[in-house]
């Protein structure tokens, strides 16, 4: 049997020759649907019947199948596929939600893709910072072994450009903490960013008299010595790796280096006070009728207090991190 099945003007036409109860005959019928359907019917032949699938143009509930109110006698419902109105609405709603979710995922990217992008971004940031601070540390170490104490006095001129780059880039850490890219607390990141950049750009960067002092060496060396272990630790964390030696160094070296770095920063501020007083840079006079000259050294004295307060906040934060990592395990009570 080769049936001729087509849909024209929303009417299904069926005609085929087959063997039935009355022998070989030509069977045909026409069905005019209640609403618009797609004009491409799909059918499947079996030994006993012809299965015809017709799709609606718009997925919605129909009161009946055909335009005529009385159902043709040869039509019978397939109750295995039958849906009442509430079932049909639920199915349509589920399909619509599935479609919207699929579009949302395509526009936003899958969670796995976003996680991979985030890890790749953090890995590259930490890798670049590691290279920068490693260059500073190695350069200063090599120059010290070659030139000895003489290398102290030209540290700024040989390493400042790279330190400028690394410290400006470190603003990314504060931004990451602020927008939730990393779980780092915002305040310690912000304090370290502001403190280091104040020393680098204001104390050293604006005063040539400070750039030839030995204290620059100790400030740069303490900063880079901490970072050459911190950034590789974060790089391995992005790859879900844990190197125990590096982890221990990351959670331990700050104990001597942070106070030493803070002390070196304080010395640089103290040494800069008379220089700022002599040059009058950043000093100003209050307007009439006060007319009092405010020296920048006054703010530097306040900064010294804030410097050690910031050290306390960061020291407490790092100590809590270390205690969580290497805290004493509670002994089991037998």
Protein Blocks (a to p, Z undefined) as FASTA:
>chain_A
ZZddddeehiacdddddddfkopaddddddddfbdcdfbdcddddfkbccdddddfbdcd
dfbfblblbdcfkbccdfklgccfklmmmmmmmmmmmmmmmmmmmmnopfklmmmmmmmm
mmmmmmmmmmmmmmmmmmmmmmmmmnommlmmmmmmmmmmmmmmmmmmmmmmmmmmmnom
amcdfklmmmmmmmmmmmmmmmmmmmmklmmpfklmmmmmmmmmmmmmmmmmmmmmmnop
acfklmmmmmmmmmmmmmmmmmmmmmmmmmmmmmmmmnopoiacdddfklpacdfklmmm
mmmmmmmmmmmmmmmmmmmmmmmmmgccddddZZ
